[in-house]
Amino acid sequence: MAKPTRTLNPLHFEDLEPHRFEDMVRQLIYGNRNWSSIEAIGRSGADQGIDILAKELVTDQILVPEDTIEEDDLIYPQMEERDWVIQCKRQQSIGPSEVKLIIEDFMDNHKNPPFGYMLVASCNFSFESRRVFRETITNFGINEGHIWGKAELEDHIFLPENDHLLFAYFGISLQIKRRSQRSLFRSRLSIKRKLKKVLGEIENPGFETVLIRNPINQDYPYIEDPENFLIHPDWRYWKFHSHQPPDHIAFVSIKHYAYMDIEKGEWDILDGLDNSPSLNKEVFELDRDWWDPNSLDRIYHAYWNLKIPNENRAWAIELSCVHYDRIITIDEIGDAYNKGPHILVDFVNKSPFEDRKIFFIENFHNHHQRLREPNEEQRIGYFPKEIPDLHDEWMEKLRNDIDS
């Protein structure tokens, strides 16, 4: 069995809505005994201190002296139903005196004690509270009693058979954590081999352009609302960068024209345009104009080439990563709408990427000249606030260079 208390933060049972807390407790006790019925009395409003009423079906054996049993005699076991009352308290603390008061208030409304009684709370109970609980139910003639605090609730909800409840109430599942290391690494190794085949050698930077898709979007490849699609695209071409960090692949998620002085550590970026959408692979139904409606790339590119010294031209790049475990499958072929390869990824919060980002600025001509995690204090404001349109001048220069 997993030891969740060593790997997970304590569960906040007290944050559950009261009826939601009762629902969780009721579902946790389903498998504890041979219940003939379990009723959610607390949801009716007139519960008289009963949140859950359960009936336990018990089989009593009939003891008959062997010398009195005839060969054809049939012996039928007796079936008995025992009443259990479960009270749920979603509180941050309950002391010994309050434990006693809870039981006394319940018994004031009921002449006959139930066979069994459970007090379940979202807080921890002290040793004294547990002693008072046992003493009080005994005094009222209750045959069997159990007191569950936060620790007992965690013990039960972390059992493998209750993993679905852990997920339903807290969004956590331990099924993946329970997979053997051997199985886990085999799965990752299989993904790594496919990625190497499609994207290139592990140790080399990549140049492949890949369509990353959210497989649950049934509209693919048609785009109903391009403007919303551009904000959170469920499929898009991304430029593969490298196999990093371990068990991840990195893609260029943001790319800006930049200035860099490697010796001084100074830098600046033109952050008005994200240049990461691929130029050579357009998404079906979207062309380059959708990603750059104001033609800023044409303006920035001309200014960057004419006004930035050759040795200072650079790219400001942000990498985002996809973990192997979120890759569902790899389609090397693609389809008639968008060329392959495709990588189908389990999206989280409308994104295929992890939260971790890698940011650096690298020289356009020499990728080994790089400012890793550049210091914000060394950003110098090299670019003007308004970038003039020098596209015609840049084209003229290109023509002159060709003629000469």
C-alpha positions in Angstrom: 0.0 0.0 0.0 1.2 3.5 -0.8 2.3 5.8 2.1 0.6 9.0 1.1 1.4 11.0 4.2 5.0 11.0 3.1 4.3 12.2 -0.4 1.2 14.3 -0.2 0.1 17.3 1.8 -2.7 16.7 4.4 -6.2 16.6 2.8 -8.5 19.5 3.7 -11.7 17.7 4.7 -12.9 20.9 6.4 -13.0 22.7 3.1 -15.7 20.4 1.7 -19.3 21.7 1.8 -21.2 20.0 4.7 -23.4 17.7 2.6 -20.4 16.9 0.4 -18.5 15.8 3.5 -21.5 13.6 4.5 -21.5 12.1 1.0 -17.9 11.3 1.2 -18.3 9.6 4.6 -21.2 7.6 3.4 -19.3 6.3 0.4 -16.3 5.5 2.5 -18.3 3.2 4.8 -20.0 1.2 2.0 -17.5 -1.6 2.1 -16.9 -1.7 5.8 -19.8 -4.0 6.7 -22.6 -6.0 5.2 -25.1 -3.2 5.0 -28.7 -3.9 3.8 -29.2 -0.1 3.4 -27.5 3.2 3.9 -29.6 6.4 3.9 -28.5 10.0 3.7 -30.9 11.3 6.4 -29.0 14.6 6.9 -29.9 15.9 3.4 -33.6 15.8 4.3 -33.3 18.7 6.8 -35.3 17.0 9.7 -32.6 14.6 10.7 -32.9 14.7 14.5 -29.1 14.5 14.8 -28.7 11.7 12.3 -26.7 12.4 9.2 -26.5 8.8 8.0 -28.7 5.8 9.0 -27.4 2.4 8.1 -28.7 -1.1 8.7 -26.2 -3.9 9.1 -27.4 -7.4 8.0 -26.0 -10.0 10.4 -26.3 -13.8 10.1 -26.7 -15.7 13.4 -25.9 -19.4 13.3 -28.6 -21.7 14.9 -26.8 -24.1 17.3 -28.6 -27.5 17.4 -27.2 -30.6 19.2 -25.8 -33.0 16.7 -27.6 -36.0 18.1 -31.0 -34.2 17.4 -30.4 -33.5 13.7 -32.1 -35.8 11.3 -30.5 -36.5 7.9 -33.2 -34.6 6.0 -33.5 -31.7 8.3 -32.9 -28.2 6.8 -31.3 -25.6 9.1 -32.0 -22.0 8.2 -29.7 -19.2 9.6 -31.4 -16.3 11.3 -31.0 -12.9 9.7 -30.9 -9.8 11.9 -30.7 -6.1 11.1 -28.8 -3.8 13.4 -29.2 0.0 13.3 -26.2 2.2 13.0 -26.2 6.0 13.3 -23.4 8.0 11.8 -22.9 11.7 12.7 -20.7 13.9 10.6 -19.0 17.1 11.9 -17.1 19.3 9.5 -15.2 21.3 12.2 -11.6 22.3 12.8 -11.6 21.1 16.4 -13.8 19.1 18.8 -12.7 18.7 22.4 -13.8 16.0 25.0 -16.7 18.0 26.4 -18.1 18.6 22.9 -17.8 14.9 22.1 -19.9 14.1 25.1 -22.4 16.8 24.3 -22.8 15.6 20.7 -23.7 12.1 21.9 -26.0 13.4 24.7 -27.9 15.7 22.3 -28.4 12.7 19.9 -29.7 10.5 22.7 -32.1 13.2 24.0 -34.0 12.8 20.8 -34.0 9.0 20.8 -35.4 6.7 23.4 -33.8 3.5 22.2 -30.0 3.5 21.5 -28.9 2.1 18.2 -26.7 -1.0 18.1 -23.8 1.0 16.6 -22.8 4.7 16.6 -20.1 6.5 14.6 -18.8 10.0 15.1 -16.8 11.2 12.0 -15.1 14.6 11.9 -12.8 16.5 9.7 -10.4 17.3 12.7 -8.1 15.1 14.8 -9.4 13.8 18.1 -7.2 13.7 21.2 -6.7 10.7 23.4 -9.0 12.2 26.1 -11.7 12.8 23.5 -11.6 9.2 22.4 -11.8 8.0 26.0 -14.8 10.2 26.6 -16.4 8.9 23.5 -16.1 5.2 24.6 -17.3 6.0 28.1 -20.3 8.0 26.9 -21.6 5.4 24.4 -21.2 2.6 26.9 -23.2 4.6 29.5 -26.1 5.0 27.0 -26.1 1.2 26.2 -24.7 1.5 22.7 -23.1 -1.9 21.8 -20.4 -0.8 19.4 -18.9 2.6 18.5 -16.2 4.1 16.3 -14.7 7.6 16.2 -13.1 8.7 13.0 -11.0 11.8 12.9 -8.8 13.3 10.1 -6.2 10.5 10.4 -8.8 7.7 10.0 -10.4 9.5 7.1 -7.1 9.7 5.3 -6.3 6.1 6.1 -9.6 5.0 4.4 -9.6 7.4 1.4 -6.0 6.5 0.5 -6.9 2.8 0.3 -6.6 1.5 -3.4 -10.3 0.6 -3.6 -11.2 4.2 -2.7 -8.9 5.9 -5.2 -12.0 7.0 -7.2 -13.3 8.9 -4.1 -9.9 10.5 -3.6 -10.1 11.8 -7.1 -13.8 12.8 -7.0 -13.4 14.9 -3.8 -9.8 16.1 -4.0 -8.8 15.7 -7.7 -5.9 13.4 -6.7 -5.3 9.9 -8.0 -2.6 7.5 -6.8 -3.1 4.9 -9.5 -0.1 6.2 -11.5 2.0 6.4 -8.3 1.3 2.7 -7.7 2.6 1.6 -11.1 5.8 -0.3 -10.8 9.0 1.5 -11.6 9.7 -1.1 -14.3 6.4 -0.5 -16.0 6.9 3.3 -15.8 10.3 3.3 -17.3 9.3 0.9 -20.0 6.6 3.3 -21.0 8.9 6.3 -21.1 11.6 4.5 -23.0 9.0 3.5 -25.7 8.0 7.2 -26.0 11.7 8.3 -26.1 12.4 5.9 -29.0 9.5 7.2 -31.0 10.5 10.8 -30.4 14.1 10.1 -31.4 12.9 8.6 -34.6 10.6 11.6 -35.4 12.6 14.5 -33.9 16.2 13.4 -34.2 19.1 12.4 -31.9 18.8 13.0 -28.2 22.1 15.0 -27.9 21.4 17.3 -30.9 19.3 20.4 -31.0 16.3 20.0 -33.3 14.8 21.8 -36.3 11.6 19.8 -36.8 8.2 21.5 -36.8 5.6 19.5 -35.1 1.8 19.8 -34.8 0.8 19.3 -31.1 -2.9 18.3 -30.8 -5.4 18.0 -28.0 -7.1 14.7 -28.9 -10.3 15.4 -27.0 -11.3 18.3 -29.4 -13.7 16.7 -31.8 -13.7 19.8 -34.1 -10.3 19.0 -35.5 -9.2 20.2 -38.2 -11.9 22.8 -38.5 -11.7 26.1 -36.6 -15.0 27.7 -35.7 -13.7 30.9 -34.0 -10.2 31.8 -35.1 -9.8 34.7 -32.6 -10.5 32.5 -29.6 -8.5 29.7 -31.2 -5.4 31.9 -31.4 -5.6 32.5 -27.6 -5.7 28.8 -26.6 -5.1 26.7 -29.8 -6.0 23.0 -29.4 -3.7 22.3 -32.3 -0.8 24.2 -33.6 2.7 23.8 -35.2 5.5 24.3 -32.7 9.2 24.4 -33.4 11.0 21.5 -31.7 14.1 22.6 -29.8 15.6 19.8 -27.8 15.2 16.7 -25.7 15.3 18.5 -22.3 15.1 18.3 -19.4 15.1 14.5 -18.8 11.9 12.8 -19.8 10.7 16.0 -21.5 10.8 17.6 -25.0 11.2 21.3 -25.3 9.5 23.6 -27.9 10.0 27.2 -28.8 6.8 28.7 -27.2 7.8 32.4 -27.5 10.4 34.0 -29.8 11.3 37.7 -30.1 13.7 39.8 -32.1 16.4 40.8 -29.7 19.7 42.8 -29.1 22.5 41.2 -27.1 26.0 42.3 -26.0 27.5 39.1 -24.7 30.5 40.8 -23.2 28.6 43.4 -21.2 25.6 41.1 -20.5 23.3 43.8 -21.9 20.1 43.0 -23.8 16.8 44.2 -25.1 13.9 42.6 -26.9 11.1 43.6 -29.4 8.3 42.0 -27.5 5.4 43.3 -29.5 5.4 40.2 -31.7 5.7 36.5 -30.9 7.7 35.0 -33.8 7.3 31.4 -32.7 4.4 30.4 -35.1 6.0 28.5 -37.9 6.4 30.2 -41.3 6.8 27.0 -43.3 3.8 25.0 -42.0 0.5 26.8 -41.8 -2.4 25.4 -39.8 -5.3 24.3 -42.0 -7.8 27.3 -42.2 -5.2 29.8 -40.7 -2.4 31.6 -42.6 0.4 33.7 -41.3 -1.8 36.9 -41.4 -3.9 35.5 -38.5 -0.8 35.3 -36.2 0.6 38.7 -37.4 -2.4 40.8 -38.5 -0.4 44.1 -38.3 2.5 42.8 -40.3 4.9 43.6 -37.5 7.2 40.8 -38.5 7.9 42.6 -41.8 8.6 45.9 -39.9 10.6 44.3 -37.1 12.7 42.2 -39.4 13.7 45.2 -41.6 14.6 47.3 -38.5 16.5 44.4 -36.9 18.7 43.9 -40.0 19.3 47.5 -40.7 19.8 49.0 -37.3 21.3 46.2 -35.2 25.0 45.5 -35.6 25.6 42.1 -37.1 27.3 40.8 -34.0 24.5 42.0 -31.7 21.5 40.4 -33.5 19.9 37.8 -31.3 16.7 35.9 -30.5 15.0 36.0 -27.2 13.6 32.5 -26.7 11.3 30.9 -24.2 11.1 27.1 -24.2 8.1 25.2 -22.9 8.2 21.5 -22.1 6.0 18.4 -22.6 6.5 15.5 -20.2 6.6 12.0 -21.7 3.8 10.9 -19.4 1.4 13.4 -21.1 2.1 12.2 -24.6 -0.7 9.9 -25.7 0.7 8.9 -29.1 2.9 10.0 -31.9 1.6 10.2 -35.4 4.6 10.3 -37.9 2.4 10.7 -40.9 -0.2 13.5 -40.2 -3.2 13.9 -42.4 -4.5 15.6 -45.6 -5.1 18.8 -43.6 -2.0 19.2 -41.5 1.3 17.5 -42.4 3.0 15.3 -39.8 4.5 14.6 -37.5 1.7 15.1 -35.0 2.1 14.6 -31.2 -1.2 14.0 -29.3 -0.8 15.4 -25.8 -3.0 15.5 -22.7 -3.7 19.2 -22.3 -3.9 20.7 -18.8 -5.5 24.2 -18.3 -5.8 24.5 -22.0 -2.1 24.0 -22.6 0.1 21.1 -23.7 3.0 22.4 -21.7 4.3 22.1 -18.2 4.4 25.2 -16.0 8.3 25.3 -16.1 9.8 27.7 -18.6 13.3 28.1 -19.9 14.3 31.6 -21.1 17.5 32.7 -22.8 18.9 35.1 -25.4 21.2 33.7 -28.1 23.2 35.2 -30.8 21.6 34.9 -34.3 24.9 33.8 -35.9 26.4 31.8 -33.0 24.1 29.7 -30.9 26.8 29.0 -28.4 26.8 32.7 -27.4 23.9 32.8 -25.0 22.6 34.7 -22.0 20.9 32.1 -19.8 18.2 33.6 -17.6 19.3 37.2 -18.5 19.4 39.7 -15.6 16.4 42.1 -15.9 18.6 44.9 -14.4 20.8 44.7 -17.5 18.0 45.3 -20.0 19.0 48.6 -21.5 16.1 49.8 -23.6 18.0 49.6 -26.9 14.9 49.6 -29.1 12.7 52.7 -29.6 9.1 52.6 -28.4 7.9 53.0 -32.0 9.6 51.0 -34.6 9.8 52.8 -38.0 8.7 50.9 -41.1 12.0 50.4 -43.0 10.9 47.5 -45.1 11.3 49.4 -48.5 14.8 50.4 -47.4 15.7 46.9 -46.5 14.4 45.5 -49.8 16.5 48.1 -51.6 19.6 47.1 -49.7 19.0 43.4 -50.6 18.7 44.3 -54.3 21.9 46.4 -54.2 23.7 43.5 -52.5 22.5 41.1 -55.2 23.6 43.5 -58.0 27.0 44.0 -56.5 
